Every structure is written in C-alpha cells, then in structure tokens.
Amino acid sequence: MVIAEAAKAILDKQTLMAFATCSKQGVPNVVYMLQYWWLSEDELAIGDVFMHATRDNVQEHGRVSFCVWDEQADLSYKFKGMARYETSGPAYDLANDRLHKKKPDKNFKGVVVVKIAEVYDASRGPNAGKLVTDSGT
C-alpha cells in the first residue's frame, strides 16, 4: 500500500499524534504520541515509555486509529490499522537507536507496530471523511 504523500509528509515532520485504542469491553483510550518512526511504506513503530491502557488494548485485539495534523497547511489525516506490541526485534531496536540519540541511558519498554490499512482525509471541507488510501483488504 502506498500512503498519500500529503499524509506521509505530516508524519515525517514528527508531529504530535493522537493515538486511539479500545479495550475488548469497548472502553476507549486516546493518548498523544511524539516518538514514532516509519518501518516500511505502511508500518509505523511507536515507542512505549509510559503506556498502560494503550499497551493492554493493543495486546487484547490490536485495532488502532491515529490522527495527525498540520495547522499551517490546514491538513489532517486519520489512519486505521492493526497493531502488535513487541519487546524485541528490528522495530524495537530501531526505536531504541533513535531514543539513544537524545537519551543514551534510556530504553523503551517496547514498541507498538502499526500496520496501516486505511487513511482518511480528516481536514475541514468537502473531502472530510473521504478514504484517500486503502490496502484493499
């Protein structure tokens, strides 16, 4: 899947992300994330420093959504996908390598790896809610 360039550009700026999960019982959880990196064209790794409900929800069923925005460009995108939680492996190593550049004595507890399936326009205007990228699954 190829993610729309405008949506990817906002993520590439390393902006604040609103990250949403939900428990099996339907209890929603939304937190902000600042430390995330591309693993591939459609996978993102998010570093876990203080996750509790987010980690638990990902481990329960993995459905996630997140939103990013660029106020200057007046653009916003909503992403949906499936996530898994990892405490070792390439995604975990990548996240810790990036963290060590800023804080050499710290490590992430784990990483959430999101396989993005859909991207929606979340900007104001006539295209709000329009599917702009779809994995076809």
Helices and strands as residue ranges (DSSP letters): H 5-12, E 17-22, E 28-33, E 36-40, E 43-48, H 53-60, E 63-70, E 75-86, H 90-102, E 110-121, E 131-134
